[in-house]
Amino acid sequence: MKRLFLLCLACLCMMGLSAQVSTKKIKELESRRNELQQQIAASETLLRSTKKDVKSQLDNLALLTGQITERKKYIKAIEQDVQALNTEIGSLQRQLKGLRQELKDKKDKYEASVKYMYRNKSIQEKLMFIFSAENLSQTYRRMRYVQEYANYQRLQGIEIERKQKQVEAKKAELETTRTSKEKLLQQGEAEKQKLEKQEKDRQGILNSLKRKQRGIQNEIRKKRQSANKLNAQIDRLIEQEIERTRKRAEAEARKQGKSEGEEKSAGTKAGKVEKYNLNNEDRQLSGTFERNKGRLPMPITGPYVIVSRYGQYKVDGLRNVKLDNKGIDIKGQSGAKARAIFDGEVSAIFKYNGLNNVLVRHGNYISVYCNLSTVSVSKGSKVKTKAEIGTVHKDASGNVILHFQLRKETTKLNPELWLGR
């Protein structure tokens, strides 16, 4: 009997744990969606220009395209969550079916035992079953049997009551999950309607720009020339930083007592660029940085929209318009600050077109923050994750754009793969 009771208790614990897992899963999905929803809502506060010149319309097109991309991601997240809830509902339905079958089986067994006791109640009442034993030992065993059978019936009754509660709890859990799914479907429909409006607005801008093809090409050409000069300066500073880092690592190695033979061997490789360019601290920092891929914070404070993505790509809807970005452009609100994406050291600060640009080294990774009106760090400063670096410049059109790049030594990386969204 004790073993049966413990088994029932274990089953109860497992069912309770299942309910907790289901509820936790729903909360995790809601938490992730809420973050995306808040970001989208915040990005909608970023104003678009009412001017009709090519530059303003291209800026508006980029902003709308970025917002549409964010909303599509959000709708996709909703669809994935609905699918997850569908899977959860299927699992809960199977669990509920199993619980109901178990409850039926227990009720059937309990009913059979009650009928048996009823048919034999006269024997129990007159104690004939016990006193008809052949000896004292058998009498004792029969007394034990009667007592244990009564305990068994009592436990069966308790177990049926508990199983009934499990069924009711599972039904409630199933209903809660279904309600969450229905709310999510409604939210998805609302987001699709907003998306349709944004796409309609974007098409209106495209229709206007199509009549200004020459102006578009001139504007793109100016941006490309400016970007090329900026990138050339960044490349030169990064190469200088790599060389300084290499020399620092070599000095540390000599200080730690490299053998004379190793020194001579290194000297014979003077014509080669060695990967022997990080000291112990830099190697450790690089490893930690790599482990945070996909989780690094956005390099700008407040609401934001990515208005230009990494790499070469065509602008949908515009003929012969091709962009090439070595990083990403992030539109923020007035007063937005650039902030460090990870612990590191400021390796360079330079001006271009009257604006400040900052390089921060994280081991053999380097993050680049451009278009800053003011800077709050200095060369050699140690910065922590999310530490403010400077204020992002607001141009004459009211745009607040942070140009952000990420490098591994001289290799250009797609920042979006490293940043958490």
BAMARFI-279350 format. One record per atom (N, C-alpha, C, CB): residue in one letter; x, y negated, z. Coordinates in steps of 0.02 Angstrom, whole numbers, plus 50000, padded with zeros to 5 digits. Glycine has a CB too. Layout:
<atoms>
AXYZ;...
</atoms>
This chain:
<atoms>
M500415006050000;M500005000050000;M500434993750000;M499535000050060;K500964993950040;K501404988250043;K501734986949975;K501944989350097;R501914992449941;R502224991749875;R501744988549825;R502464998549849;L501104990549830;L500594987749785;L500504980249798;L499924991349795;F500514978449862;F500414971349880;F500994967049853;F500374970649956;L501604969649860;L502184965949835;L502174965349759;L502834969449856;L501934970549724;L501884970349652;L501384965049630;L501684977249625;C500824964649665;C500314959649649;C500594952549660;C499674960749693;L500964951849715;L501254945349731;L501754943249676;L501604945449799;A502154947949652;A502634946449598;A502284944349534;A503074952649584;C501724947649519;C501334945749460;C501074938649465;C500754950649449;L500834936949525;L500584930149536;L501134924949525;L500314929549607;C501724926449550;C502284921849543;C502464920849469;C502904924449581;M502454926349430;M502624926049359;M502114921849321;M502664933049330;M501474922649338;M500954918849304;M501014911449322;M500264921449323;G501174910049385;G501264903149406;G501844899849369;G501384902749481;L502384903749361;L502974901349325;L502804899849253;L503554906349329;S502404904149222;S502204903149152;S501824896649144;S501764908949128;A501374895249192;A500984888949189;A501444882949195;A500454888849244;Q501954883449239;Q502424877949249;Q502824876649185;Q502904879449307;V503024882049151;V503414881349089;V502994877849036;V503644888249063;S502354879849030;S501914876748981;S501824869348994;S501234880148981;T501694867549057;T501594860449075;T502234856549063;T501374859849148;K502804859349081;K503454856049072;K503584854748998;K504024860249103;K503414859648956;K503524858948884;K503124853148856;K503354865448848;I502494852648877;I502054847248854;I502354840448875;I501334848048881;K502584840048937;K502874833748962;K503504831848925;K503024834349037;E503924836848907;E504534835448869;E504364832748800;E504964841848863;L503864835748767;L503654833348702;L503394826248707;L503114837948672;E502994824848758;E502724818148767;E503274813048780;E502224818048825;S503764814948820;S504314810448836;S504704808548774;S504784813548888;R504854813448731;R505234812048670;R504824807648623;R505414818748635;R504184809148617;R503764805048573;R503694797948599;R503074808148566;N503634797248665;N503554790548694;N504154786148679;N503454790948769;E504764789148681;E505364785348664;E505344782848592;E505994789648675;L505134787248547;L505084785348476;L504544779948467;L504924791448432;Q503984780748501;Q503434776048495;Q503634769148521;Q502824778548534;Q503994768948577;Q504224762648605;Q504704759148558;Q504554763748673;Q505154763048527;Q505634760148479;Q505274757148419;Q506134765548456;I504774760748393;I504394758248335;I504014751948354;I503914763648309;A503684752048411;A503304746248434;A503764740148442;A502944747748500;A504354741348471;A504834735948481;A505094733248415;A505424738248524;S505214737748367;S505474735548302;S504974731248264;S505674741648260;E504334732248278;E503824728348243;E503814720948266;E503134731348255;T504174719548320;T504224712548343;T504744708648303;T504394712348417;L505144712248264;L505664708948223;L505324705748163;L506214713948201;L505344699148160;L504964695548110;L505274696048040;L504904688248129;R504824695547990;R505034695247921;R504984688047896;R504614699947876;S505434686247852;S505434679447824;S504834678547777;S506084678047787;T504574672447775;T504024670847729;T504284667747664;T503534666047762;K504954666947660;K505254663947600;K505214668847542;K505984661947614;K505204666147482;K505134670347422;K505774670847381;K504584667547379;D506334668047407;D506964668547370;D507214675747372;D507494663747399;V507674677347326;V507894684347319;V508204687047383;V508404684747263;K508644683147414;K508974685547475;K508464687247530;K509474680247501;S507984682647541;S507484683847593;S507054689947578;S507044677747602;Q506874690647514;Q506454696347496;Q506844702947501;Q506184695447425;L507484702747483;L507894708847492;L507964710647566;L508604707847461;D508044705547607;D508084706647680;D507434709647705;D508234700147717;N506864706947682;N506214709547703;N506104716647679;N505654705047676;L506344717947618;L506284724647590;L506684729647633;L506534724847517;A507284727647652;A507714731947694;A507384733147762;A508404728847703;L507104727847792;L506774728547857;L506174733247853;L506554721647884;L505754732147802;L505164736447794;L505354743647780;L504724733747737;T505864744547739;T506094751347723;T506334754847787;T506664751247671;G506704751147828;G506944754047892;G506364755847938;G507404749147927;Q505864751547942;Q505284752847985;Q504874758747958;Q504844746647990;I504814759147892;I504454764847862;I504814771347877;I504384763847786;T505484771247872;T505874777247888;T505764779447960;T506624775947875;E505774774548006;E505654776148077;E504964779148087;E505744769748120;R504464776148054;R503774778648063;R503704785648033;R503264773748029;K504024786947977;K503994793647948;K504304798747996;K504354793847880;K504844796848028;K505164801348077;K504684802648134;K505824798248104;Y504334797448156;Y503864798148211;Y503284802748192;Y503604791348233;I503024801848131;I502474806148108;I502714813448103;I502214803748039;K503334814248079;K503614821048075;K503684824148145;K504304820948040;A503894819948193;A503944822448263;A503264824548289;A504264817048309;I502744820548273;I502064822348294;I501854829048264;I501564816748274;E501984829848199;E501804836148165;E502164842048196;E501954835648091;Q502804841148212;Q503184846548244;Q502904848148314;Q503934844648250;D502704842948350;D502424844048417;D501754847448413;D502364837348454;V501354845648362;V500704849048353;V500824856448339;V500304845848294;Q501324858048298;Q501494864948284;Q501714868548348;Q502044865348231;A502114865048388;A502344868048452;A501744869448498;A502854863448487;L501264864748499;L500674865648541;L500234871348514;L500264859148544;N500204871948447;N499834877548418;N500134884248441;N499844877148341;T500794884548440;T501134890648463;T500994891848537;T501904890148452;E500994886448576;E500854887048647;E500134889348659;E500984880448683;I499674886548620;I498964888548626;I498884895948611;I498514884348580;G499224898248557;G499194905448541;G499444909748597;G499584906848477;S500004907648627;S500294911448684;S499814911448743;S500974908348705;L499514905748758;L499044905248815;L498424909548803;L498834897848827;Q498184909748740;Q497604913848724;Q497754921248735;Q497384912648652;R498354923348715;R498544930348725;R498604931948800;R499214931848690;Q498894927148838;Q498954928248910;Q498264928648943;Q499364922548942;L497814924248921;L497134924248949;L496774930748934;L496734918248923;K496844933048872;K496534939448853;K496804945148897;K496674940948778;G497464945248908;G497764950348950;G497514950049022;G498524949848950;L497464943849048;L497214943049117;L496494945349123;L497264935649138;R496084943849074;R495384945949076;R495324953549074;R494984942949018;Q495754956849034;Q495744964049031;Q495974967049097;Q496204966548974;E496494964149127;E496714966449193;E496164965649245;E497344962649215;L495814959949242;L495274958749290;L494724963949281;L494994951649281;K494544965449218;K494034970449205;K494234977349232;K493884970949130;D494874979149219;D495114985649243;D495074986149319;D495834986849219;K495274980849352;K495264980849425;K494554981149453;K495624974649453;K494094977549419;K493394977749441;K493104984749431;K492984972549401;D493274987949375;D493034994749362;D493274999549415;D493244997149292;K493934999049432;K494215003449483;K493905002149552;K494985002649487;Y493794995849567;Y493494994049631;Y492774996649635;Y493514986449641;E492414996049580;E491714998449578;E491695006049589;E491374996649512;A492175009549557;A492195016849565;A492345018749637;A492725019849518;S492805015149669;S492985016749739;S492405015249786;S493605012849761;V492025009849772;V491445008249814;V490915013649808;V491155001249795;K490795015949745;K490295021249735;K490505027649771;K490205022749660;Y491145029149769;Y491395035049803;Y491265034549879;Y492135036049789;M491425028849907;M491325027749978;M490585028149996;M491615020950000;Y490165025649951;Y489445025749965;Y489185032849966;Y489055021549913;R489405036949916;R489185043849913;R489415047849974;R489445047149850;N489975045850004;N490255049750060;N490195046150127;N490995051250047;K489725041350131;K489685037550193;K489425041750251;K489235031550184;S488995046750236;S488735050950291;S489295054950324;S488195055650266;I489775057050282;I490345060750309;I490755056350355;I490795063550252;Q490855050050332;Q491255045450373;Q490885043850439;Q491415038950335;E490235042650433;E489865040650492;E489875046050546;E489145038950474;K489815052250527;K489805057750576;K490495060450592;K489365063350550;L490995057450561;L491685059650573;L491805067050556;L491875058350645;M491355069750514;M491415076950498;M492055078250458;M490805079350457;F492235073350415;F492825074350375;F493445074950418;F492905068550326;I493475070950471;I494065071050514;I494065077150560;I494115064650555;F493495078350591;F493485083650642;F493435090650614;F492915082550689;S493335091150548;S493315097850518;S494015100350501;S492885097850455;A494515096650521;A495205098750508;A495365105050547;A495705093050527;E495835108850519;E496005115350549;E496455114650609;E496325119850498;N496845109250611;N497295108350668;N497385100850681;N497985111750654;L497755099350733;L497855092450754;L498245088350702;L498215092150820;S498745091550671;S499145088050621;S498725085950562;S499725092550598;Q498275090550540;Q497835088950483;Q497335083550502;Q497465095150460;T497105083750564;T496645078450588;T496975071650583;T496415079950661;Y497605071350604;Y497975065050603;Y498055062450531;Y498665065950636;R498225067250485;R498325065250415;R497675062650385;R498595071050374;R497105065950404;R496465063650378;R496265056750405;R495915068850394;M496445055550466;M496315048950495;M496725043550458;M496485048950571;R497345045350444;R497775040750407;R497495039450337;R498495043450402;Y497245044650306;Y496975044050238;Y496375039250237;Y496765050950211;V495925040350285;V495325036050289;V495525028750299;V494855038350345;Q496025027750344;Q496245020950359;Q496575017650298;Q496735020950419;E497015021450264;E497375018750206;E496905017550148;E497935023450185;Y496395021750141;Y495915020650087;Y495515014250098;Y495435026650081;A495355013050161;A495005006850178;A495445000750164;A494785006950253;N496095001350182;N496564995950167;N496634994850092;N497254997350198;Y496645000450056;Y496705000049983;Y496114996149954;Y496735007149951;Q495504997749978;Q494914994149954;Q494954986749969;Q494284997149985;R495194985150029;R495254978050049;R495744974450003;R495474977450122;L496324977749989;L496824974649944;L496564973949873;L497464978749944;Q496174978849852;Q495874978449785;Q495414972449780;Q495504984849769;G495034971349832;G494584965549834;G494974959049831;G494144965649896;I495514958649871;I495944952549871;I496264951449802;I496494953149925;E496494956949772;E496824956449707;E496334954149653;E497144963149687;I495714956649656;I495214954449607;I495084946949614;I494554958449617;E495044944649676;E494934937549688;E495514933349661;E494844936149763;R496124935749672;R496714932149647;R496744932249571;R497354935149676;K496584937949542;K496604938549469;K496074933949438;K496484945849448;Q495504933249472;Q494984928849448;Q495244921549447;Q494354929449491;K495604919749499;K495894912949502;K496414911949447;K496224911749572;Q496804917149432;Q497294916649378;Q496944915449311;Q497714923049375;V496394918949300;V496014918149239;V495764910949233;V495424923049236;E495484908249287;E495224901449286;E495794896349274;E494864899849352;A496374897449307;A496944892949298;A497204893049227;A497514894749348;K497224899049197;K497464899649128;K496984896449079;K497574907049110;K496324897049093;K495824893749051;K495914886149054;K495104895749073;A496034883549115;A496144876249123;A496764874049086;A496194874449197;E497304878049091;E497934876449057;E497834876348981;E498484881549076;L497464881248957;L497314881548885;L496924875448862;L496924888048869;E496444873448902;E496034867648885;E496444861248885;E495444866948934;T496904860548934;T497344854748937;T497784854348875;T497784854949000;T498054860048854;T498484860248795;T498084858448732;T498804867148787;R497474860948728;R497054859248670;R496894851748668;R496404863248672;T496764848848727;T496624841748731;T497234837648708;T496424839748803;S497834839748731;S498454836448710;S498534836748635;S499064839648745;K498374842348606;K498434843248534;K497944838448497;K498294850548514;E497324838048521;E496824833748489;E497044826348491;E496144834548523;K497304824248549;K497534817348556;K498114816048508;K497754815948629;L498544821048501;L499124820348458;L498914819848384;L499594826348468;L498414823648365;L498164823348297;L497864816448282;L497644828848285;Q497504813648330;Q497214806948322;Q497774801748316;Q496764805248381;Q498294802548357;Q498854797948355;Q499204798348287;Q499354799348412;G499274804448261;G499584805348196;G499204801948141;G499654812748181;E498534802348143;E498124799048092;E498204791448095;E497384800948101;A498234788748157;A498324781548165;A498994779248136;A498274779548239;E499524783248149;E500184781548123;E500204781948047;E500714786148153;K499844786648018;K499824787247945;K499484781147914;K499454793647924;Q498974778647946;Q498644772547921;Q499114766547923;Q498004771147962;K499504765947978;K499994760547982;K500524761247928;K500314760348052;L500724767647917;L501224768947866;L500974766947797;L501424776447866;E500354768347782;E500064766547717;E500084758947707;E499344769047711;K499924755147761;K499944747847756;K500654745347744;K499654744747820;Q501134748247780;Q501834746147770;Q502074747647699;Q502284749547821;E501894753447674;E502094755247606;E501764750647554;E501914762547591;K501154748447569;K500824743747524;K501184736947525;K500084742847545;D501384734747586;D501764728447592;D502434729047554;D501894726747666;R502754734747562;R503404735847528;R503314735547452;R503714742647549;Q502784738547428;Q502664738447355;Q502554731347330;Q502054742847337;G502224727247372;G502124720247353;G502784716547345;G501694716747405;I503254717747391;I503924714647386;I504284717147325;I504334716047450;L504234723647312;L504564726547253;L504304723447189;L504464734247252;N503644722647185;N503354719747124;N503614712647112;N502584719647130;S503704708947167;S503974702147161;S504704702247140;S503894698347227;L505094706847169;L505814707147155;L505954709647083;L506154711747205;K505514713847057;K505634716546990;K505674711046937;K505084721446972;R505364705346952;R505374699746905;R506004695446914;R504754695546915;K506444697546961;K507034693446976;K507664697846972;K506974690247046;Q507714701846920;Q508254706746915;Q508944703446916;Q508174710746852;R509024697846881;R509674694546879;R509864691946948;R509664688746828;G509394688946983;G509534686447050;G509714692047098;G508924682647077;I509394697847090;I509554703647132;I510274705747122;I509074709547117;Q510474706447059;Q511154708647044;Q511674703747072;Q511254709546969;N511534697247066;N512004692247092;N512064692847168;N511774685247074;E511504693747201;E511504694347275;E511874700647297;E510794694447302;I511754706247263;I512094712547279;I512844711947267;I511804718447237;R513024708547213;R513734707647196;R514094703647251;R513814704047128;K513774698247273;K514074694247327;K514164698247391;K513644688047341;K513664702247408;K513704706347468;K514264711547462;K513034709747482;R514324714447402;R514824719647392;R515534716747397;R514734723147325;Q515634710947367;Q516294707747370;Q516484706147442;Q516304701347327;S516014703447479;S516144701747549;S516294707947590;S515544697947579;A515904713347577;A516004719647614;A516684722647598;A515444724647597;N516894722347535;N517544725147516;N518114721647552;N517644724647440;K518084715047557;K518604711247592;K518614713047667;K518504703647582;L518024713547696;L517974715247767;L518254722247779;L517244714947791;N518084727047736;N518314733947745;N519064734547736;N517964738447695;A519344730547690;A520074730647680;A520424728347744;A520274726147620;Q520154723247776;Q520454720747838;Q520384725947894;Q520124714047859;I519804729147897;I519704734447948;I520184740147937;I518964737047947;D520254742247874;D520714747847858;D521424746147879;D520694749347782;R521644740047865;R522324738047882;R522434738147958;R522484730947854;L521954735647996;L522014735548069;L521994742548098;L521444731248100;I521594746948068;I521564753848093;I522224757448081;I520984757748060;E522524756348022;E523174759448008;E523704756948057;E523394757847935;Q523684750548074;Q524144747848123;Q524034751148192;Q524064740148128;E523404752048209;E523254755048274;E523474762348277;E522494754548289;I523384765948221;I523604772948218;I524364773348228;I523404776148150;E524724768648196;E525454768648203;E525664767048275;E525764763548155;R525324762248306;R525484760648377;R525334766748422;R525074754548401;T524794770048408;T524604775948449;T525114781548440;T523904778448429;R525354782448379;R525844787648366;R526494786348404;R525994788248291;K526714780048402;K527334778248437;K527254779048512;K527534771048420;R526654777348537;R526534777948609;R526554785348630;R525864774848629;A526274789648588;A526284796848603;A526994799648601;A525844800648553;E527384797348553;E528084799648549;E528474797348610;E528414797048485;A528364791248631;A528714788748690;A528524792748752;A528554781248700;E527874794548757;E527654798548815;E527974805448814;E526894799148817;A528024808348754;A528324814948747;A529054814848768;A528244817548676;R529424809648747;R530124809048766;R530194808148842;R530464803248729;K529734804248869;K529744802948941;K529634809248982;K529224797648959;Q529234813748954;Q529084819948989;Q529644825048982;Q528434822948963;G530154823248945;G530744827548943;G530744832648887;G530824831149007;K530614830448828;K530674834848771;K531394837448765;K530464831248705;S531464843648746;S532134846548739;S532494843348680;S532094854248729;E533164843448683;E533574840348631;E533454843748564;E534314840748650;G533334850248566;G533214853848504;G532564851548471;G533184861348516;E532054850448512;E531404848048485;E531474841048457;E530864848248539;E531894836948489;E532004830148465;E532324830248396;E532444826148515;K532824834748387;K533154835248322;K532674837748269;K533774839848327;S532264842648290;S531774845448242;S531284840048220;S531404851248273;A531084835948266;A530624830448249;A530964825548203;A530374826848313;G531624824548213;G531994819748172;G532044821948099;G532674818648200;T532044828548087;T532094830948018;T531454829947980;T532284838248017;K530914828048016;K530264827147983;K530094819847975;K529714830648024;A530614815747969;A530504808547967;A530094806447907;A531174804847965;G530124810247852;G529744808447793;G529024810447795;G530064811347732;K528794813947847;K528114816447851;K527714812347902;K528094823847869;V527044811547888;V526594808547937;V526314814147980;V526024804347903;E526524814448042;E526324819948086;E525654818548119;E526854821148138;K525294823848137;K524674823248177;K524844822748251;K524214829348164;Y525484821748263;Y525744821048332;Y525674813648351;Y526494823548337;N525034811448359;N524934804348368;N524494802548428;N524634801448306;L524364807348471;L523944805848529;L524304808048593;L523264809348524;N524274803748643;N524534805948708;N523984809848744;N524774799848751;N524144812348804;N523674816648839;N523004813248853;N523974819048905;E523034806848874;E522424803148890;E521984802348828;E522604796248919;D522304800748770;D521934799948708;D521614806448686;D522404797248654;R521984812048693;R521704818448672;R521094820248713;R522234824048679;Q521134818948779;Q520564820348823;Q519964815948804;Q520764819148897;L520094809648791;L519554804948772;L519234807048706;L519824797748768;S519644809148658;S519384811248593;S518924817348601;S519964812948545;G519134822048642;G518734828148653;G518064826548685;G519114833048697;T518074822048733;T517444820048766;T516994816448717;T517574815648827;F517284812248676;F516894808548625;F516554813448577;F517354803748586;E516924818348554;E516654823248507;E516074827248537;E517194828148484;R516124828848602;R515594832648635;R514944828648641;R515824835048704;N514984822148633;N514394817848638;N514094816148570;N514554811548676;K514294819548519;K514024818248452;K513274819248452;K514354822948400;G512924814248425;G512194814448423;G511864811748486;G511974821448413;R512274809748535;R511994807148598;R512264800248616;R512134812048655;L512684797348574;L512974790848589;L512434785348585;L513554789248541;P512464780248628;P511954775048628;P512004770648566;P512014770748690;M511434767448549;M511444762648493;M511904756848512;M510714760048478;P512274754148464;P512764748848479;P512454741848485;P513294748748426;I511794741448492;I511464734948497;I510934735248552;I511154732848429;T510834729748586;T510334729548640;T509654727548611;T510554724648696;G509124729548646;G508454727448626;G508184731248567;G508444720148611;P507604728948540;P507304732248482;P507754731748421;P506614729248467;Y507724736848379;Y508164736948321;Y507844740848264;Y508854740048339;V508094739648204;V507914743648145;V508544744348103;V507324740348104;I508694750348081;I509254751348035;I509024749247965;I509514758848035;V509324743847939;V509084741047875;V509534742947817;V509044733547881;S510114745747830;S510544748247777;S510924754247803;S511034742647752;R510874759747766;R511144766047790;R511844767347762;R510684771647772;Y512144772547788;Y512834774247770;Y512864777447700;Y513144779047822;G513404775747664;G513544779047600;G513254775447540;G513294785947602;Q513284778847483;Q513024776047421;Q512314778547410;Q513484777847361;Y511864774047393;Y511174776047380;Y510814770747339;Y510784777347446;K510314772847301;K509914768247261;K509334765647303;K509664771647197;V509114759647287;V508524756847320;V507904759047283;V508574749047324;D507494763147314;D506894765747282;D506444759947258;D506504770347330;G506264760347195;G505814755347168;G506154749847129;G505414752347222;L506814749247137;L507184744047100;L507664747247051;L507574739447150;R507654744846990;R508074747646937;R508794745046942;R507774746046867;N509264749646936;N509984747946934;N510224744346998;N510124743546874;V509914745747053;V510134742847117;V510424748547160;V509544739147155;K511084748347169;K511434753547206;K511844750447261;K511874757747159;L511764753047322;L512114750347380;L512664755247402;L511624748947438;D513184752447432;D513734756547457;D513944753747524;D514344756747407;N513794757347577;N513924754847645;N514404759547680;N513264754147685;K514934756747709;K515434760747746;K515214761947818;K516104757247745;G514654758947837;G514384759947904;G513624759447900;G514664754847955;I513324756247949;I512604754847947;I512494747647969;I512214759847993;D511944744647945;D511754737947966;D511134738448009;D511624733247904;I511154735448068;I510614735948117;I510334729048131;I510874739248183;K509694728248117;K509364721848130;K509094721848202;K508784720548079;G509264716648239;G509034715948308;G508654709548318;G509624716348356;Q508474708148380;Q508114702048396;Q508614696448413;Q507624703148454;S508374690348412;S508804684548428;S509104685448497;S508404677948424;G509764684548503;G510104685348567;G510344692348580;G509654683248622;A510254696948533;A510474703948542;A511224704248552;A510254708248481;K511434708948593;K512154709948607;K512404716348575;K512274710148683;A513024716048551;A513364722148530;A513634725548593;A513944720648478;R513594732148596;R513834735648656;R514234741948636;R513244737648701;A514704743648678;A515144749348664;A514754755848665;A515734749648716;I514894760248618;I514544766648615;I514874771848660;I514504769148544;F515474770348686;F515824775248728;F516404771648763;F516094781248685;D516674774848814;D517264772148848;D517834771348798;D517474776748908;G518204766048805;G518764765148759;G519164758848775;G518514764848688;E519574756948727;E520004751048735;E519944746748673;E520744753148746;V519874740148683;V519824735548627;V520514735148593;V519594728348650;S520544737448531;S521194737648497;S521314731648451;S521244744048456;A520774728248430;A520864722448387;A520234718048387;A521034724648314;I520344711548380;I519804706648371;I520034702048314;I519654702648437;F519614701348264;F519814696948208;F519204693348182;F520154701048152;K519334687848147;K518794683748118;K518754684948043;K518914676348133;Y518134684848018;Y518024685247946;Y517404681047930;Y517934692647923;N517484676347883;N516944671647866;N516684667847927;N516374675447833;G517144666447973;G516954662548032;G516634666648088;G516504657148013;L516554673248078;L516244677548129;L516744682448158;L515644681348098;N516604684848218;N517054689248253;N516894696648238;N517024688048329;N517424700648240;N517364707848228;N517824711348279;N517554709748154;V517574716748308;V517934720048362;V518024727448347;V517564719148430;L518634729948359;L518784737048353;L518904739948422;L519394738348306;V518574745448438;V518674748848502;V518904755948489;V518014748848545;R519464757848520;R519744764548508;R519524769248564;R520514764148505;H519304775248543;H519104780548589;H519524786748572;H518314782148584;G520154786848594;G520604792148573;G520774791048499;G520294799148584;N520644796148457;N520774795148386;N520144793048348;N521074801448355;Y519624791148384;Y519014788348354;Y519014780748365;Y518374791648384;I518754777148317;I518724769848321;I518034767448301;I519274766548277;S517714763548344;S517074760448327;S517184753148310;S516564761248386;V516794750648261;V516904743948234;V516234740048239;V517154744148160;Y516284733948268;Y515684729748279;Y515804723148243;Y515554728648356;C515394721748192;C515504715748150;C514914710948153;C515624717948078;N515064704648134;N514564699248131;N514374696748201;N513934701548094;L514874695548243;L514744693148310;L514894685548313;L515174696948362;S514414681848341;S514524674648348;S514994673148406;S513844670948358;T514934677048460;T515394676348517;T515624683248539;T515044672648576;V516204683348573;V516494689648598;V516614688948672;V517154691348560;S516444694248710;S516524694148783;S517074698848806;S515874696048816;V517504701248760;V518064705548778;V518694702648747;V517944712948754;S519254705448765;S519884703248735;S520294709448716;S520294698748785;K520784708348674;K521194713948651;K521544717248711;K521724711648599;G521494723948713;G521794727748769;G521304729048825;G522394724048795;S520714725848823;S520214726848876;S519964734148875;S519614722048866;K519874736948935;K519554743448942;K518794742348947;K519824747349005;V518414745948907;V517684745148909;V517354751848925;V517424742448841;K516784751448957;K516394757248974;K515804757948925;K516134756849047;T515514763848924;T514934765048881;T514384759948896;T514664772148891;K514114756848844;K513574751848847;K513814745048872;K513014754348891;A514464744248881;A514724737648901;A514624732748844;A515474738048921;E514404726648860;E514284721548808;E514944719148779;E513884715648837;I514964718548714;I515574716548678;I515514709348654;I515704721148619;G514914707348635;G514804700548610;G514094699648586;G515294698948554;T513934693548564;T513264691948540;T513234692448464;T513054684848563;V512724695848439;V512654696648366;V512424690048336;V512144702348349;H512734688148280;H512604681748247;H511904681448218;H513124680548192;K511594675648222;K510944674248191;K511064669648132;K510434671148241;D510904671948071;D511064667848012;D510524662547999;D511144672247950;A510604658747945;A510144653247930;A509444655647916;A510404649347871;S509374661947894;S508714664747880;S508384667747942;S508754669947826;G508744667547998;G508484670348060;G508644677748069;G507744669448062;N509054680548025;N509234687648030;N509784688648082;N509464690347961;V509694693848122;V510194695848172;V510414702848153;V509904695548247;I510974703248117;I511204709748088;I511884711648116;I511234709348011;L511914717448149;L512554720248172;L512774725348120;L512484723548243;H513374724248092;H513664729248047;H514104733648091;H514074725947989;F513974740248089;F514324744948134;F514634750548093;F513834747848186;Q515274751948108;Q515624757448076;Q515914762148128;Q516174754848029;L516044768248106;L516364773148149;L516894776948108;L515844778148180;R517494777348135;R518044780748099;R518354786148144;R518584775648077;K518624791148112;K519084795748146;K519754794848111;K518834803448143;E520184790948145;E520784788348113;E520564784548050;E521294794048096;T520784786547990;T520594782747930;T519964785647896;T521164782647880;T519714791147921;T519124794247891;T518484790747913;T519084801747910;K518074788747864;K517444785347879;K516914790447896;K517224780847820;L516534789247949;L516014793847972;L515324790547966;L516134796048045;N514814794747959;N514134792247958;N513904791048031;N513654797347922;P513834784848052;P513664783448123;P513014786548146;P513634776048134;E512524787248100;E511874789848120;E511914797048146;E511384789448062;L512414800748123;L512494807648147;L512764807848218;L512964811448100;W513044802348241;W513364802148307;W512934798548359;W514034798748303;L512474794248335;L512074790348382;L511434794048401;L511894783548351;G511244793448464;G510614796348487;G510044791648467;G510624797548563;R509484794548444;R508924790348422;R508304791748464;R508774791448348;
</atoms>
